[in-house]
């Protein structure tokens, strides 16, 4: 099977992510939120590192329960800072808490996070057809600007672009990749 170049000759966990998750349209609010938090921690780091730590993040952040996360205080922040299983960056941790609050407000406004994130494309996946590497787009610029206004942290246009790829709003599989037409 021909895969995207970045998914060839890589660790099995990375290839499995490519083959089963990356670019698959996601409409589950809990997974959309989990990926949002993981992408915010990915900022400046490798995605492989974040993938390897996903279970630790899930444990540390109460299963990515936004209600619980929104109420974290200083004791929980200190607990997270001491957790060697996750990325221990105070700014990212406090941003994740702020993002949980922003997420809950956004869900209240739109009915679901799925409705919010997919409204930017009217529910349709943007399918790139030219195999040009991108790390941002007009869409990610627009979404990042809106998310920043809502209080989401560590959600610049590059991180948002990566997020939109991950949850299938953007299909950036290479046109020769077997997943391109499957998602």
Secondary structure as GFF3:
##gff-version 3
##sequence-region A 1 183
A	DSSP	three_ten_helix	5	7	.	.	.	ID=ss1
A	DSSP	alpha_helix	12	20	.	.	.	ID=ss2
A	DSSP	alpha_helix	29	42	.	.	.	ID=ss3
A	DSSP	alpha_helix	47	60	.	.	.	ID=ss4
A	DSSP	three_ten_helix	62	64	.	.	.	ID=ss5
A	DSSP	alpha_helix	66	70	.	.	.	ID=ss6
A	DSSP	alpha_helix	74	81	.	.	.	ID=ss7
A	DSSP	alpha_helix	90	110	.	.	.	ID=ss8
A	DSSP	alpha_helix	113	119	.	.	.	ID=ss9
A	DSSP	beta_strand	126	127	.	.	.	ID=ss10
A	DSSP	alpha_helix	138	150	.	.	.	ID=ss11
A	DSSP	alpha_helix	157	166	.	.	.	ID=ss12
A	DSSP	beta_strand	170	171	.	.	.	ID=ss13
###
